[in-house]
């Protein structure tokens, strides 16, 4: 195993919500390691599922503003097929004060996904060694508290 030297990278990125498929302990460990290997003021960019998104953890038929769409009904029928898998994994969900780990519809309910809101994620980054962090919505507009986007982008600096 090769050990990465502290302060040896100019930039780090975790793409496509990848960090959201780690358990809490592994996520925090990954964030601390990323902070450790970044040079001072080097940026770290990633995206994460937004706990405050209105459909976070909701089944398709619980999304009431889409009832008249034919696509909505197709998604409902498809998702019904995966409800036994969803029921098995739902028992493993975690609901805490700062984050949720949910069995959402991604990949047909085949895994658990980490959801966190912007203030909690920024606090988590600071705990793990980052000095500054900013959250952005899917239109890359900075947000301060609660974003309505399904996921948020984060730019943190050591």
MIDREN-544610 format. One record per residue (C-alpha): residue number from 1; x, y, z; residue in one letter. Coordinates in steps of 0.25 Angstrom, whole numbers, plus 5000, padded with zeros to 4 digits. Layout:
<rs>
i/xx/yy/zz/aa
NUM/X/Y/Z/a;
...
</rs>
This chain:
<rs>
i/xx/yy/zz/aa
1/5000/5000/5000/x;
2/5005/5014/4996/x;
3/5003/5025/5006/x;
4/5001/5039/5000/x;
5/5009/5050/5006/x;
6/5002/5061/5013/x;
7/5000/5074/5006/x;
8/5004/5068/4992/x;
9/4992/5071/4984/x;
10/4987/5084/4977/x;
11/4973/5080/4975/x;
12/4963/5068/4979/x;
13/4950/5064/4973/x;
14/4940/5054/4977/x;
15/4931/5052/4965/x;
16/4916/5048/4963/x;
17/4911/5048/4977/x;
18/4921/5037/4979/x;
19/4924/5041/4994/x;
20/4909/5039/4997/x;
21/4910/5024/4995/x;
22/4920/5023/5007/x;
23/4915/5020/5022/x;
24/4917/5032/5032/x;
25/4930/5027/5037/x;
26/4936/5025/5024/x;
27/4931/5038/5019/x;
28/4938/5045/5030/x;
29/4950/5038/5029/x;
30/4951/5041/5014/x;
31/4948/5056/5016/x;
32/4960/5056/5027/x;
33/4969/5049/5017/x;
34/4966/5058/5006/x;
35/4968/5070/5015/x;
36/4981/5064/5019/x;
37/4987/5062/5005/x;
38/4983/5075/5000/x;
39/4993/5087/4999/x;
40/4989/5099/5007/x;
41/4977/5107/5001/x;
42/4976/5096/4990/x;
43/4961/5094/4986/x;
44/4953/5081/4988/x;
45/4940/5080/4979/x;
46/4929/5070/4981/x;
47/4914/5068/4980/x;
48/4904/5062/4990/x;
49/4890/5058/4991/x;
50/4882/5070/4998/x;
51/4874/5065/5010/x;
52/4865/5077/5008/x;
53/4861/5074/4994/x;
54/4845/5072/4995/x;
55/4846/5058/4989/x;
56/4857/5053/4997/x;
57/4853/5039/5002/x;
58/4840/5039/4995/x;
59/4834/5028/4986/x;
60/4829/5033/4972/x;
61/4815/5033/4976/x;
62/4818/5042/4988/x;
63/4822/5053/4978/x;
64/4808/5060/4977/x;
65/4812/5071/4967/x;
66/4814/5061/4956/x;
67/4801/5053/4957/x;
68/4796/5056/4943/x;
69/4809/5053/4935/x;
70/4809/5040/4927/x;
71/4824/5039/4931/x;
72/4820/5039/4946/x;
73/4811/5027/4944/x;
74/4821/5019/4936/x;
75/4831/5022/4948/x;
76/4821/5017/4958/x;
77/4819/5004/4951/x;
78/4834/5002/4949/x;
79/4837/5005/4963/x;
80/4826/4995/4968/x;
81/4834/4984/4963/x;
82/4845/4988/4972/x;
83/4837/4989/4985/x;
84/4842/4976/4991/x;
85/4856/4981/4990/x;
86/4853/4994/4996/x;
87/4846/4988/5008/x;
88/4858/4980/5011/x;
89/4868/4992/5010/x;
90/4858/5002/5017/x;
91/4861/4995/5030/x;
92/4876/4999/5029/x;
93/4873/5014/5027/x;
94/4879/5024/5037/x;
95/4872/5037/5041/x;
96/4880/5046/5050/x;
97/4880/5060/5054/x;
98/4890/5064/5043/x;
99/4888/5054/5032/x;
100/4880/5043/5026/x;
101/4884/5030/5019/x;
102/4872/5026/5011/x;
103/4869/5015/5001/x;
104/4864/5024/4990/x;
105/4860/5020/4976/x;
106/4874/5021/4970/x;
107/4879/5008/4963/x;
108/4865/5002/4966/x;
109/4866/5003/4981/x;
110/4879/4995/4981/x;
111/4887/5003/4991/x;
112/4887/5013/5002/x;
113/4889/5028/4999/x;
114/4895/5039/5008/x;
115/4887/5052/5009/x;
116/4891/5064/5016/x;
117/4888/5079/5015/x;
118/4897/5090/5013/x;
119/4899/5096/5027/x;
120/4902/5082/5032/x;
121/4911/5078/5021/x;
122/4919/5091/5023/x;
123/4920/5088/5038/x;
124/4925/5074/5034/x;
125/4936/5079/5025/x;
126/4941/5089/5036/x;
127/4941/5077/5046/x;
128/4950/5069/5036/x;
129/4960/5080/5033/x;
130/4955/5090/5023/x;
131/4955/5105/5026/x;
132/4945/5110/5016/x;
133/4933/5104/5008/x;
134/4922/5109/4999/x;
135/4910/5101/4994/x;
136/4904/5103/4981/x;
137/4891/5099/4975/x;
138/4890/5091/4961/x;
139/4890/5105/4954/x;
140/4903/5108/4961/x;
141/4897/5119/4969/x;
142/4903/5120/4983/x;
143/4893/5117/4994/x;
144/4895/5120/5009/x;
145/4885/5111/5016/x;
146/4874/5102/5009/x;
147/4875/5099/4995/x;
148/4864/5093/4987/x;
149/4872/5085/4977/x;
150/4873/5070/4978/x;
151/4888/5071/4980/x;
152/4897/5082/4984/x;
153/4911/5085/4979/x;
154/4922/5088/4989/x;
155/4935/5096/4988/x;
156/4944/5095/5000/x;
157/4958/5099/5003/x;
158/4968/5094/5013/x;
</rs>
